[in-house]
Amino acid sequence: MIEQIEIDVQLREGKGRDTRKRLSEMRAGAKIPGVIYGGKEPPVKVALAAKDLVTARRRGGVNAILSLKLGGRVETVMVKAIQRHPVSELPIHADFQRISLTEKIEAKVPLAIVGEAPGVKTEGGMLQHELRVVTVRALPAAIPVSLPVDVSNLKLNERVQIKDIKVPEGVEMLDNPEHVVVHVTIVKEEVVEAAPEAVAVVEGESAEPEVIAKGKKPAEGEEGEEEAKAGAKPEVKPLAKAPGAPAPAEKGHPPAKKG
């Protein structure tokens, strides 16, 4: 159950150049601007110590219920949005939404992994996260800080779905119950094919296999000719034609008859 955390805030006034000057002075004093809105009341601009907001979030989580003490009244709110410095990531502005402790609201709740999966520990798998937050509906005080996801029995190729997450009484899960939260997958070994350049070759030498043989290395284009010659039949030269002998007949035709 979320506790209510009190924070002192001050009313912030001013327009135009006066507003910019006040904002500069405010941030110089480690304070940040904020706005309270929602419900039937008009929006209210406030200022508060940045460290108070950071402490409240660490203590009560992202859905902390805050009681903003403004003069003689108290505003019950939750943080709707925070703008952060791009470098330091410290808050520089906050939006607070008024809530009623007797009305259910929707909220995002982070998931917390509990235990060590056997599929990772003993089977060499990897725990793959598919969801890290879920949406719930509940009374503000009943919204959990986080929801545990037990993976202590998760083996290789097994998974945890939203329907497997236990939620406290009074908390309604709004996400699809079939959605996968985490699963243990096989770690695929990356097969790296050896590129031709991977063969160690001394600069200036050919990358072709070395042929140990005597004699001159054939020039480029001669290797094919040598192979052709090696597989060819020896050349048979025709016998010299005797004087007055008839010409040999062509294959498939009988010799011509004389007169």
Summary of the structure (lengths in Angstrom):
residues: 259
radius of gyration: 42.3
end to end distance: 128.4
largest distance: 144.7
contacts: 596
relative contact order: 0.11
helix: 17%
strand: 32%
